[in-house]
Amino acid sequence: MMLHIPQVLSAPQVAECRQLLQQAQWIDGKATAGFQSALAKDNLQLPEDCAEGRQMGELILQALGRNPLFIAGALPDKVFPPLFNCYQGGQSFGLHVDNAVREVRGSGQRIRTDLSATLFFCNPEEYDGGELVVEDTYGAHSIKLAAGDLILYPSSSLHRVNPVTRGARVCAFFWIQSMVRDDGQRTLLFDLDQSVQQLNRELGPAHASCVQLTGVYHNLLRRWASV
Ligand code: NI
């Protein structure tokens, strides 16, 4: 399942991050690429341990922790500290699949990448190209979101970033290990959650069907979650 989560960061938060992104020291993005994806990757990135990156990462993780759509869609167990990249002057990232397991630098902690996330810091009209293109069984989906918005997509999918031919595309990207590793099960839980919430609004949460369906949700989550 792909999920667009609007306004993870507010306009003032985006402005604060853009200031930090401007003053930070950028390096070659191949630093965090696996062997195969290094062949396809051409961009700039902030070093994993830089102060600006840590500060923005904290801001993003706090915002996600308060975002009901993110929590319902990702059912997060562990979230990788966000990384930051920039594409400009024709830079791109060819078709690849993300590494299955990533180690958080310096912590020894490993995260299974169930979901990949991209958070946009620039508005679409600020640059040409730079679409994130994600392939699934329904074809290729082209994604270019407003500043502050986030896209979640299965890490198992092939994806690429089109060349940026004008301006710069600056984003945060990171991975999520979900309590429910299977994308199909996670999608069913999300659909059930969203429809139960809709019924709660229409019938009231004390309605017998709402109580029973909430129970079904939690009993499926109990069956499928590992924590
Ligand atoms: Ni990728």
Boltz pocket constraint, residues with backbone or C-beta under 6 A from the ligand:
constraints:
  - pocket:
      binder: B
      contacts: [[A, 96], [A, 97], [A, 98], [A, 159]]
      max_distance: 6.0
